[in-house]
Amino acid sequence: MIKLLKNKDGNVAIQAVVVVLVFLLVFSVVSEYLRLQMIAQGVRDAVQSAVISVATENYDEVYNGLREGYSGGYTLYDDIWVSRIDEGAVMSELTLLLGLNFGQKYAGGELEYELTDLDVTILNAPLAPSINNDRFESEIYLTLTVPISFGWEQVPDMEIRLKVNAGYTPKF
């Protein structure tokens, strides 16, 4: 028995198998991390495009204060200025941009990611500010949920809250 324990034949083969398995595990983790990063970046870019579209749709409602440098969405009603903004159809634009089905994206019959809790906020610039640093902005908050394909469903889904901004500042 002691003779078998002291025998070193075949020891390198076991170490080689362990090293290969460790490399496979590290490669799987890195590739899953990169997949999650690419999905999050793509969704963020699409949401930003939708926010810019909302800001562009509001262009016609933004007060043209060339001399004063205003960029707020106001309209004159009788003798007072009234805020006039439109939140647009952000989710329908995201559906077109990303190919969503009820806020979910499927790839190969499996859920790739899901967008929920969409909240659109339009920040109207003040009318006649003393300092015109404020601008007409759109903010979108949404939750991105991506199922993790590593860990055989033992690892919880990645869920992050995204915030995307776009604004309008008059050029002249």
C-alpha positions in Angstrom: 0.0 0.0 0.0 2.8 2.4 0.9 4.5 1.5 -2.3 1.4 2.6 -4.3 1.2 5.9 -2.4 4.8 6.8 -3.2 4.4 6.0 -6.9 4.4 9.2 -8.9 3.5 7.8 -12.3 0.6 9.6 -14.0 0.7 12.5 -11.6 1.1 15.0 -14.4 -2.0 13.8 -16.3 -4.2 14.6 -13.3 -2.7 18.0 -12.9 -3.2 18.7 -16.6 -6.9 17.8 -16.4 -7.3 20.1 -13.3 -5.6 23.0 -15.1 -7.8 22.5 -18.2 -10.9 22.4 -16.1 -9.9 25.6 -14.3 -9.2 27.3 -17.6 -12.6 26.2 -18.9 -14.3 27.6 -15.7 -12.5 30.9 -16.0 -13.3 31.2 -19.7 -17.0 30.5 -19.0 -17.1 33.2 -16.3 -15.4 35.8 -18.4 -17.6 35.1 -21.5 -20.7 35.3 -19.4 -19.5 38.7 -17.9 -18.9 40.0 -21.4 -22.3 38.8 -22.6 -24.0 40.7 -19.7 -21.9 43.8 -20.5 -22.9 43.7 -24.2 -26.6 43.3 -23.4 -26.6 46.1 -20.9 -24.6 48.4 -23.3 -27.0 47.7 -26.2 -30.1 48.3 -24.1 -28.6 51.5 -22.7 -27.8 52.8 -26.2 -31.3 51.9 -27.4 -32.9 53.6 -24.5 -30.8 56.7 -25.0 -31.9 56.7 -28.7 -35.5 56.6 -27.5 -34.9 59.4 -25.0 -33.3 61.5 -27.7 -36.4 60.8 -29.9 -38.7 62.0 -27.1 -36.6 65.2 -26.7 -36.7 65.7 -30.5 -40.5 65.2 -30.5 -40.8 68.0 -27.9 -38.7 70.3 -30.1 -41.7 72.0 -31.6 -43.1 72.7 -28.1 -39.9 74.2 -26.7 -40.1 78.0 -26.4 -37.9 79.7 -28.9 -36.1 82.2 -26.7 -33.2 83.0 -28.9 -32.5 86.3 -27.3 -32.9 85.0 -23.7 -31.4 81.6 -24.2 -34.4 79.7 -22.8 -35.0 76.1 -23.7 -38.1 75.3 -21.7 -41.3 73.8 -23.1 -43.8 76.6 -22.6 -46.7 78.1 -24.5 -48.5 81.3 -23.9 -52.1 80.8 -22.8 -54.0 84.0 -22.5 -51.5 86.1 -20.6 -49.6 83.4 -18.7 -46.9 80.9 -19.7 -48.0 77.3 -19.2 -45.7 74.3 -19.2 -46.2 72.2 -22.4 -44.4 68.9 -22.5 -45.1 65.5 -24.0 -43.6 62.2 -22.7 -43.9 60.5 -26.0 -44.2 56.7 -26.6 -40.8 55.5 -25.3 -41.8 51.9 -24.8 -43.2 51.6 -28.4 -39.9 53.0 -29.7 -37.9 50.6 -27.6 -40.1 47.8 -29.0 -39.2 48.8 -32.5 -35.5 49.4 -31.8 -34.9 46.2 -29.8 -37.5 43.8 -31.2 -39.3 43.4 -27.9 -42.4 41.3 -27.2 -44.2 42.8 -24.2 -40.9 44.1 -22.8 -39.1 40.8 -23.4 -36.4 39.9 -25.9 -36.2 36.3 -26.9 -33.2 34.7 -28.7 -33.5 31.1 -29.9 -36.7 30.5 -28.0 -35.1 31.5 -24.6 -35.5 34.8 -22.7 -32.5 37.0 -23.4 -33.5 40.0 -21.3 -36.6 41.8 -19.9 -37.3 45.5 -19.5 -39.7 46.5 -16.7 -40.6 49.5 -14.5 -40.3 52.1 -17.3 -40.5 55.6 -15.8 -40.2 58.7 -18.1 -39.6 62.1 -16.5 -39.5 65.3 -18.5 -37.6 68.1 -16.7 -38.7 71.4 -18.0 -36.2 74.3 -17.8 -37.5 77.2 -15.8 -38.9 80.2 -17.7 -36.8 83.3 -17.4 -34.1 82.0 -15.1 -31.4 84.2 -13.7 -28.8 81.6 -14.6 -29.7 79.5 -17.6 -27.6 76.4 -16.8 -30.8 74.3 -16.7 -32.1 72.8 -19.9 -35.0 70.8 -21.2 -34.2 67.2 -20.3 -35.7 63.8 -20.5 -34.9 61.1 -17.9 -35.8 57.5 -18.2 -35.5 54.9 -15.5 -36.0 51.3 -16.2 -35.1 47.9 -14.8 -33.1 45.5 -17.0 -33.3 41.8 -16.0 -31.0 39.3 -17.7 -31.0 35.6 -16.9 -27.6 34.3 -16.2 -26.7 31.3 -18.4 -23.7 30.3 -16.1 -24.4 28.3 -13.0 -27.3 26.2 -14.2 -30.0 28.4 -12.7 -28.4 28.4 -9.3 -27.2 32.0 -9.8 -29.9 34.7 -9.6 -30.7 36.9 -12.6 -28.8 40.1 -13.1 -31.1 43.0 -12.4 -30.0 46.6 -12.7 -31.8 49.9 -12.7 -30.8 52.0 -15.7 -31.0 55.8 -15.8 -30.6 57.5 -19.2 -30.7 61.3 -19.9 -31.0 63.4 -23.0 -31.5 67.1 -23.2 -32.2 70.0 -25.5 -30.1 73.1 -25.4 -30.8 75.8 -28.0 -27.8 76.1 -30.4 -28.2 79.8 -31.0 
